[in-house]
Amino acid sequence: MTLRNAQDTVDDWIKTIGVRYFGELTNMAILTEEVGELARIIARRYGEQSEKESDKNRDLGDEMADVLWVLICLANQTGIDLTEAFAKNLEKKNTRDATRHLDNEKLK
């Protein structure tokens, strides 16, 4: 599935099953909540904290997909084409950061 397909799929779902988009500020709060859930699992599964029993069976991919879903909702409702935005962002990184990481002594 491409980013464009994903945006269209989410839009179709929202319009047929979800009734309507939540407001942008509500979706921003939901995105923050979803990122927090993802962060908690990563911090406990891969960091120094012990993992809560209730989190041990949480699907990391599903948590990432929750973040992606809400991000796509925000893109759709603000008129952002994520394919175009991602391509521009990649170009920026390839131009601005072409040797930045290669030259970083901390990464050697």
VEXPAMAR-832631 format. One record per atom (N, C-alpha, C): residue in one letter; atom name; x, y, z. Coordinates in steps of 0.05 Angstrom, whole numbers. Example, Ala and Ser with C-alpha at 12.3 -4.5 7.8 and 13.67 -1.06 7.14 Angstrom:
<pts>
<pt res="A" atom="N" px="264" py="-114" pz="156"/>
<pt res="A" atom="CA" px="246" py="-90" pz="156"/>
<pt res="A" atom="C" px="264" py="-66" pz="156"/>
<pt res="S" atom="N" px="257" py="-45" pz="142"/>
<pt res="S" atom="CA" px="273" py="-21" pz="143"/>
<pt res="S" atom="C" px="258" py="1" pz="157"/>
</pts>
This chain:
<pts>
<pt res="M" atom="N" px="17" py="-24" pz="0"/>
<pt res="M" atom="CA" px="0" py="0" pz="0"/>
<pt res="M" atom="C" px="18" py="25" pz="0"/>
<pt res="T" atom="N" px="12" py="43" pz="-17"/>
<pt res="T" atom="CA" px="27" py="68" pz="-18"/>
<pt res="T" atom="C" px="16" py="88" pz="2"/>
<pt res="L" atom="N" px="30" py="109" pz="7"/>
<pt res="L" atom="CA" px="20" py="130" pz="25"/>
<pt res="L" atom="C" px="-6" py="142" pz="14"/>
<pt res="R" atom="N" px="-8" py="145" pz="-13"/>
<pt res="R" atom="CA" px="-33" py="156" pz="-25"/>
<pt res="R" atom="C" px="-56" py="136" pz="-20"/>
<pt res="N" atom="N" px="-50" py="110" pz="-24"/>
<pt res="N" atom="CA" px="-71" py="90" pz="-19"/>
<pt res="N" atom="C" px="-80" py="91" pz="10"/>
<pt res="A" atom="N" px="-60" py="94" pz="28"/>
<pt res="A" atom="CA" px="-67" py="95" pz="57"/>
<pt res="A" atom="C" px="-84" py="119" pz="63"/>
<pt res="Q" atom="N" px="-77" py="142" pz="51"/>
<pt res="Q" atom="CA" px="-93" py="166" pz="56"/>
<pt res="Q" atom="C" px="-122" py="162" pz="46"/>
<pt res="D" atom="N" px="-124" py="151" pz="22"/>
<pt res="D" atom="CA" px="-151" py="146" pz="11"/>
<pt res="D" atom="C" px="-167" py="125" pz="27"/>
<pt res="T" atom="N" px="-153" py="105" pz="37"/>
<pt res="T" atom="CA" px="-166" py="84" pz="53"/>
<pt res="T" atom="C" px="-177" py="96" pz="79"/>
<pt res="V" atom="N" px="-160" py="111" pz="92"/>
<pt res="V" atom="CA" px="-168" py="124" pz="118"/>
<pt res="V" atom="C" px="-192" py="143" pz="112"/>
<pt res="D" atom="N" px="-190" py="158" pz="91"/>
<pt res="D" atom="CA" px="-211" py="177" pz="85"/>
<pt res="D" atom="C" px="-238" py="163" pz="80"/>
<pt res="D" atom="N" px="-236" py="141" pz="64"/>
<pt res="D" atom="CA" px="-260" py="125" pz="59"/>
<pt res="D" atom="C" px="-272" py="114" pz="85"/>
<pt res="W" atom="N" px="-255" py="104" pz="102"/>
<pt res="W" atom="CA" px="-264" py="92" pz="127"/>
<pt res="W" atom="C" px="-278" py="113" pz="145"/>
<pt res="I" atom="N" px="-264" py="136" pz="147"/>
<pt res="I" atom="CA" px="-276" py="158" pz="163"/>
<pt res="I" atom="C" px="-303" py="166" pz="153"/>
<pt res="K" atom="N" px="-306" py="168" pz="127"/>
<pt res="K" atom="CA" px="-331" py="178" pz="115"/>
<pt res="K" atom="C" px="-353" py="157" pz="115"/>
<pt res="T" atom="N" px="-346" py="131" pz="116"/>
<pt res="T" atom="CA" px="-367" py="110" pz="115"/>
<pt res="T" atom="C" px="-372" py="97" pz="142"/>
<pt res="I" atom="N" px="-352" py="95" pz="159"/>
<pt res="I" atom="CA" px="-355" py="81" pz="185"/>
<pt res="I" atom="C" px="-350" py="100" pz="208"/>
<pt res="G" atom="N" px="-331" py="117" pz="205"/>
<pt res="G" atom="CA" px="-324" py="135" pz="227"/>
<pt res="G" atom="C" px="-341" py="160" pz="230"/>
<pt res="V" atom="N" px="-359" py="164" pz="212"/>
<pt res="V" atom="CA" px="-378" py="186" pz="211"/>
<pt res="V" atom="C" px="-365" py="212" pz="202"/>
<pt res="R" atom="N" px="-344" py="221" pz="216"/>
<pt res="R" atom="CA" px="-330" py="246" pz="208"/>
<pt res="R" atom="C" px="-303" py="246" pz="222"/>
<pt res="Y" atom="N" px="-286" py="264" pz="212"/>
<pt res="Y" atom="CA" px="-260" py="268" pz="226"/>
<pt res="Y" atom="C" px="-265" py="282" pz="252"/>
<pt res="F" atom="N" px="-249" py="275" pz="272"/>
<pt res="F" atom="CA" px="-248" py="291" pz="296"/>
<pt res="F" atom="C" px="-234" py="317" pz="288"/>
<pt res="G" atom="N" px="-237" py="338" pz="304"/>
<pt res="G" atom="CA" px="-223" py="363" pz="299"/>
<pt res="G" atom="C" px="-193" py="360" pz="299"/>
<pt res="E" atom="N" px="-179" py="378" pz="286"/>
<pt res="E" atom="CA" px="-150" py="376" pz="285"/>
<pt res="E" atom="C" px="-137" py="376" pz="312"/>
<pt res="L" atom="N" px="-147" py="393" pz="330"/>
<pt res="L" atom="CA" px="-135" py="394" pz="357"/>
<pt res="L" atom="C" px="-140" py="368" pz="372"/>
<pt res="T" atom="N" px="-164" py="356" pz="369"/>
<pt res="T" atom="CA" px="-170" py="331" pz="381"/>
<pt res="T" atom="C" px="-152" py="309" pz="370"/>
<pt res="N" atom="N" px="-148" py="309" pz="344"/>
<pt res="N" atom="CA" px="-131" py="289" pz="332"/>
<pt res="N" atom="C" px="-102" py="293" pz="340"/>
<pt res="M" atom="N" px="-93" py="318" pz="344"/>
<pt res="M" atom="CA" px="-66" py="322" pz="354"/>
<pt res="M" atom="C" px="-63" py="311" pz="382"/>
<pt res="A" atom="N" px="-83" py="314" pz="399"/>
<pt res="A" atom="CA" px="-82" py="302" pz="426"/>
<pt res="A" atom="C" px="-82" py="272" pz="424"/>
<pt res="I" atom="N" px="-98" py="261" pz="406"/>
<pt res="I" atom="CA" px="-99" py="232" pz="403"/>
<pt res="I" atom="C" px="-72" py="221" pz="393"/>
<pt res="L" atom="N" px="-60" py="236" pz="374"/>
<pt res="L" atom="CA" px="-33" py="228" pz="364"/>
<pt res="L" atom="C" px="-13" py="228" pz="387"/>
<pt res="T" atom="N" px="-14" py="248" pz="403"/>
<pt res="T" atom="CA" px="5" py="249" pz="426"/>
<pt res="T" atom="C" px="0" py="225" pz="445"/>
<pt res="E" atom="N" px="-25" py="219" pz="449"/>
<pt res="E" atom="CA" px="-31" py="196" pz="466"/>
<pt res="E" atom="C" px="-20" py="170" pz="454"/>
<pt res="E" atom="N" px="-24" py="166" pz="428"/>
<pt res="E" atom="CA" px="-15" py="142" pz="414"/>
<pt res="E" atom="C" px="16" py="140" pz="415"/>
<pt res="V" atom="N" px="29" py="163" pz="410"/>
<pt res="V" atom="CA" px="58" py="163" pz="411"/>
<pt res="V" atom="C" px="68" py="156" pz="439"/>
<pt res="G" atom="N" px="53" py="165" pz="460"/>
<pt res="G" atom="CA" px="60" py="158" pz="487"/>
<pt res="G" atom="C" px="58" py="129" pz="493"/>
<pt res="E" atom="N" px="37" py="116" pz="482"/>
<pt res="E" atom="CA" px="33" py="87" pz="486"/>
<pt res="E" atom="C" px="56" py="72" pz="472"/>
<pt res="L" atom="N" px="64" py="81" pz="448"/>
<pt res="L" atom="CA" px="86" py="68" pz="434"/>
<pt res="L" atom="C" px="112" py="72" pz="449"/>
<pt res="A" atom="N" px="116" py="96" pz="459"/>
<pt res="A" atom="CA" px="141" py="102" pz="474"/>
<pt res="A" atom="C" px="143" py="85" pz="500"/>
<pt res="R" atom="N" px="120" py="81" pz="513"/>
<pt res="R" atom="CA" px="120" py="65" pz="538"/>
<pt res="R" atom="C" px="129" py="37" pz="532"/>
<pt res="I" atom="N" px="118" py="25" pz="511"/>
<pt res="I" atom="CA" px="125" py="-2" pz="504"/>
<pt res="I" atom="C" px="155" py="-4" pz="496"/>
<pt res="I" atom="N" px="164" py="14" pz="479"/>
<pt res="I" atom="CA" px="192" py="13" pz="471"/>
<pt res="I" atom="C" px="211" py="17" pz="494"/>
<pt res="A" atom="N" px="204" py="36" pz="512"/>
<pt res="A" atom="CA" px="221" py="42" pz="535"/>
<pt res="A" atom="C" px="223" py="18" pz="553"/>
<pt res="R" atom="N" px="202" py="4" pz="557"/>
<pt res="R" atom="CA" px="202" py="-19" pz="575"/>
<pt res="R" atom="C" px="212" py="-45" pz="562"/>
<pt res="R" atom="N" px="207" py="-48" pz="536"/>
<pt res="R" atom="CA" px="215" py="-72" pz="522"/>
<pt res="R" atom="C" px="245" py="-71" pz="515"/>
<pt res="Y" atom="N" px="254" py="-47" pz="507"/>
<pt res="Y" atom="CA" px="282" py="-44" pz="498"/>
<pt res="Y" atom="C" px="300" py="-27" pz="516"/>
<pt res="G" atom="N" px="287" py="-13" pz="535"/>
<pt res="G" atom="CA" px="302" py="4" pz="553"/>
<pt res="G" atom="C" px="307" py="-10" pz="580"/>
<pt res="E" atom="N" px="314" py="6" pz="599"/>
<pt res="E" atom="CA" px="322" py="-4" pz="625"/>
<pt res="E" atom="C" px="298" py="-11" pz="644"/>
<pt res="Q" atom="N" px="275" py="0" pz="639"/>
<pt res="Q" atom="CA" px="252" py="-6" pz="656"/>
<pt res="Q" atom="C" px="242" py="-34" pz="651"/>
<pt res="S" atom="N" px="231" py="-46" pz="672"/>
<pt res="S" atom="CA" px="219" py="-72" pz="668"/>
<pt res="S" atom="C" px="192" py="-69" pz="655"/>
<pt res="E" atom="N" px="185" py="-88" pz="638"/>
<pt res="E" atom="CA" px="160" py="-87" pz="623"/>
<pt res="E" atom="C" px="137" py="-96" pz="641"/>
<pt res="K" atom="N" px="116" py="-80" pz="641"/>
<pt res="K" atom="CA" px="92" py="-88" pz="656"/>
<pt res="K" atom="C" px="80" py="-113" pz="644"/>
<pt res="E" atom="N" px="69" py="-130" pz="661"/>
<pt res="E" atom="CA" px="57" py="-155" pz="652"/>
<pt res="E" atom="C" px="35" py="-149" pz="631"/>
<pt res="S" atom="N" px="20" py="-127" pz="636"/>
<pt res="S" atom="CA" px="-2" py="-120" pz="618"/>
<pt res="S" atom="C" px="8" py="-111" pz="590"/>
<pt res="D" atom="N" px="34" py="-103" pz="588"/>
<pt res="D" atom="CA" px="45" py="-94" pz="563"/>
<pt res="D" atom="C" px="60" py="-115" pz="547"/>
<pt res="K" atom="N" px="65" py="-138" pz="560"/>
<pt res="K" atom="CA" px="82" py="-158" pz="547"/>
<pt res="K" atom="C" px="71" py="-170" pz="522"/>
<pt res="N" atom="N" px="45" py="-170" pz="519"/>
<pt res="N" atom="CA" px="32" py="-181" pz="495"/>
<pt res="N" atom="C" px="23" py="-159" pz="476"/>
<pt res="R" atom="N" px="30" py="-134" pz="481"/>
<pt res="R" atom="CA" px="22" py="-113" pz="464"/>
<pt res="R" atom="C" px="37" py="-115" pz="438"/>
<pt res="D" atom="N" px="24" py="-111" pz="416"/>
<pt res="D" atom="CA" px="36" py="-113" pz="389"/>
<pt res="D" atom="C" px="48" py="-87" pz="381"/>
<pt res="L" atom="N" px="74" py="-86" pz="380"/>
<pt res="L" atom="CA" px="89" py="-61" pz="373"/>
<pt res="L" atom="C" px="81" py="-50" pz="346"/>
<pt res="G" atom="N" px="77" py="-68" pz="327"/>
<pt res="G" atom="CA" px="68" py="-59" pz="300"/>
<pt res="G" atom="C" px="41" py="-47" pz="301"/>
<pt res="D" atom="N" px="23" py="-57" pz="317"/>
<pt res="D" atom="CA" px="-4" py="-46" pz="319"/>
<pt res="D" atom="C" px="-2" py="-18" pz="332"/>
<pt res="E" atom="N" px="15" py="-15" pz="351"/>
<pt res="E" atom="CA" px="18" py="12" pz="364"/>
<pt res="E" atom="C" px="29" py="32" pz="344"/>
<pt res="M" atom="N" px="48" py="23" pz="327"/>
<pt res="M" atom="CA" px="59" py="41" pz="306"/>
<pt res="M" atom="C" px="37" py="48" pz="286"/>
<pt res="A" atom="N" px="21" py="28" pz="279"/>
<pt res="A" atom="CA" px="-1" py="33" pz="260"/>
<pt res="A" atom="C" px="-22" py="52" pz="272"/>
<pt res="D" atom="N" px="-26" py="52" pz="298"/>
<pt res="D" atom="CA" px="-44" py="71" pz="311"/>
<pt res="D" atom="C" px="-33" py="100" pz="307"/>
<pt res="V" atom="N" px="-7" py="103" pz="310"/>
<pt res="V" atom="CA" px="5" py="129" pz="306"/>
<pt res="V" atom="C" px="2" py="138" pz="277"/>
<pt res="L" atom="N" px="8" py="119" pz="259"/>
<pt res="L" atom="CA" px="5" py="125" pz="230"/>
<pt res="L" atom="C" px="-23" py="133" pz="223"/>
<pt res="W" atom="N" px="-43" py="118" pz="233"/>
<pt res="W" atom="CA" px="-71" py="124" pz="227"/>
<pt res="W" atom="C" px="-78" py="153" pz="234"/>
<pt res="V" atom="N" px="-71" py="161" pz="258"/>
<pt res="V" atom="CA" px="-79" py="188" pz="266"/>
<pt res="V" atom="C" px="-63" py="209" pz="251"/>
<pt res="L" atom="N" px="-38" py="203" pz="245"/>
<pt res="L" atom="CA" px="-22" py="221" pz="228"/>
<pt res="L" atom="C" px="-34" py="224" pz="200"/>
<pt res="I" atom="N" px="-44" py="202" pz="189"/>
<pt res="I" atom="CA" px="-57" py="203" pz="163"/>
<pt res="I" atom="C" px="-83" py="220" pz="165"/>
<pt res="C" atom="N" px="-98" py="216" pz="187"/>
<pt res="C" atom="CA" px="-122" py="232" pz="191"/>
<pt res="C" atom="C" px="-115" py="262" pz="190"/>
<pt res="L" atom="N" px="-94" py="270" pz="205"/>
<pt res="L" atom="CA" px="-86" py="298" pz="205"/>
<pt res="L" atom="C" px="-77" py="307" pz="178"/>
<pt res="A" atom="N" px="-63" py="291" pz="163"/>
<pt res="A" atom="CA" px="-54" py="298" pz="136"/>
<pt res="A" atom="C" px="-79" py="303" pz="118"/>
<pt res="N" atom="N" px="-98" py="284" pz="120"/>
<pt res="N" atom="CA" px="-122" py="287" pz="103"/>
<pt res="N" atom="C" px="-137" py="312" pz="109"/>
<pt res="Q" atom="N" px="-141" py="317" pz="134"/>
<pt res="Q" atom="CA" px="-158" py="340" pz="141"/>
<pt res="Q" atom="C" px="-144" py="367" pz="139"/>
<pt res="T" atom="N" px="-118" py="367" pz="135"/>
<pt res="T" atom="CA" px="-104" py="392" pz="131"/>
<pt res="T" atom="C" px="-94" py="395" pz="102"/>
<pt res="G" atom="N" px="-101" py="376" pz="85"/>
<pt res="G" atom="CA" px="-95" py="378" pz="57"/>
<pt res="G" atom="C" px="-66" py="371" pz="50"/>
<pt res="I" atom="N" px="-53" py="355" pz="66"/>
<pt res="I" atom="CA" px="-25" py="347" pz="61"/>
<pt res="I" atom="C" px="-25" py="321" pz="45"/>
<pt res="D" atom="N" px="-10" py="321" pz="23"/>
<pt res="D" atom="CA" px="-5" py="297" pz="8"/>
<pt res="D" atom="C" px="21" py="285" pz="20"/>
<pt res="L" atom="N" px="18" py="263" pz="35"/>
<pt res="L" atom="CA" px="42" py="252" pz="49"/>
<pt res="L" atom="C" px="63" py="242" pz="29"/>
<pt res="T" atom="N" px="55" py="232" pz="6"/>
<pt res="T" atom="CA" px="75" py="223" pz="-14"/>
<pt res="T" atom="C" px="92" py="247" pz="-22"/>
<pt res="E" atom="N" px="80" py="269" pz="-28"/>
<pt res="E" atom="CA" px="95" py="293" pz="-36"/>
<pt res="E" atom="C" px="111" py="304" pz="-13"/>
<pt res="A" atom="N" px="99" py="305" pz="11"/>
<pt res="A" atom="CA" px="113" py="315" pz="34"/>
<pt res="A" atom="C" px="138" py="298" pz="41"/>
<pt res="F" atom="N" px="134" py="272" pz="39"/>
<pt res="F" atom="CA" px="156" py="254" pz="45"/>
<pt res="F" atom="C" px="179" py="256" pz="25"/>
<pt res="A" atom="N" px="172" py="259" pz="0"/>
<pt res="A" atom="CA" px="192" py="262" pz="-21"/>
<pt res="A" atom="C" px="208" py="288" pz="-17"/>
<pt res="K" atom="N" px="194" py="309" pz="-10"/>
<pt res="K" atom="CA" px="208" py="335" pz="-5"/>
<pt res="K" atom="C" px="226" py="333" pz="20"/>
<pt res="N" atom="N" px="216" py="319" pz="40"/>
<pt res="N" atom="CA" px="232" py="315" pz="64"/>
<pt res="N" atom="C" px="257" py="299" pz="59"/>
<pt res="L" atom="N" px="254" py="278" pz="43"/>
<pt res="L" atom="CA" px="277" py="261" pz="36"/>
<pt res="L" atom="C" px="298" py="277" pz="20"/>
<pt res="E" atom="N" px="288" py="293" pz="2"/>
<pt res="E" atom="CA" px="306" py="311" pz="-14"/>
<pt res="E" atom="C" px="321" py="330" pz="5"/>
<pt res="K" atom="N" px="307" py="341" pz="24"/>
<pt res="K" atom="CA" px="320" py="359" pz="43"/>
<pt res="K" atom="C" px="341" py="345" pz="59"/>
<pt res="K" atom="N" px="335" py="321" pz="68"/>
<pt res="K" atom="CA" px="355" py="305" pz="83"/>
<pt res="K" atom="C" px="379" py="298" pz="66"/>
<pt res="N" atom="N" px="374" py="291" pz="41"/>
<pt res="N" atom="CA" px="396" py="284" pz="23"/>
<pt res="N" atom="C" px="414" py="308" pz="16"/>
<pt res="T" atom="N" px="402" py="331" pz="16"/>
<pt res="T" atom="CA" px="417" py="355" pz="10"/>
<pt res="T" atom="C" px="431" py="366" pz="35"/>
<pt res="R" atom="N" px="416" py="371" pz="56"/>
<pt res="R" atom="CA" px="426" py="383" pz="80"/>
<pt res="R" atom="C" px="445" py="364" pz="96"/>
<pt res="D" atom="N" px="437" py="338" pz="96"/>
<pt res="D" atom="CA" px="452" py="319" pz="113"/>
<pt res="D" atom="C" px="468" py="299" pz="97"/>
<pt res="A" atom="N" px="476" py="307" pz="73"/>
<pt res="A" atom="CA" px="490" py="288" pz="55"/>
<pt res="A" atom="C" px="515" py="276" pz="68"/>
<pt res="T" atom="N" px="530" py="292" pz="83"/>
<pt res="T" atom="CA" px="554" py="281" pz="97"/>
<pt res="T" atom="C" px="553" py="285" pz="127"/>
<pt res="R" atom="N" px="532" py="297" pz="137"/>
<pt res="R" atom="CA" px="530" py="303" pz="165"/>
<pt res="R" atom="C" px="535" py="279" pz="183"/>
<pt res="H" atom="N" px="522" py="256" pz="177"/>
<pt res="H" atom="CA" px="526" py="233" pz="194"/>
<pt res="H" atom="C" px="552" py="218" pz="189"/>
<pt res="L" atom="N" px="560" py="219" pz="164"/>
<pt res="L" atom="CA" px="586" py="207" pz="158"/>
<pt res="L" atom="C" px="609" py="221" pz="172"/>
<pt res="D" atom="N" px="606" py="248" pz="175"/>
<pt res="D" atom="CA" px="627" py="264" pz="188"/>
<pt res="D" atom="C" px="624" py="266" pz="218"/>
<pt res="N" atom="N" px="604" py="254" pz="229"/>
<pt res="N" atom="CA" px="599" py="255" pz="258"/>
<pt res="N" atom="C" px="616" py="235" pz="272"/>
<pt res="E" atom="N" px="636" py="244" pz="287"/>
<pt res="E" atom="CA" px="654" py="227" pz="302"/>
<pt res="E" atom="C" px="640" py="209" pz="322"/>
<pt res="K" atom="N" px="617" py="218" pz="332"/>
<pt res="K" atom="CA" px="602" py="203" pz="352"/>
<pt res="K" atom="C" px="591" py="177" pz="340"/>
<pt res="L" atom="N" px="588" py="176" pz="313"/>
<pt res="L" atom="CA" px="576" py="153" pz="300"/>
<pt res="L" atom="C" px="596" py="133" pz="289"/>
<pt res="K" atom="N" px="622" py="139" pz="294"/>
<pt res="K" atom="CA" px="643" py="121" pz="283"/>
<pt res="K" atom="C" px="651" py="101" pz="304"/>
</pts>
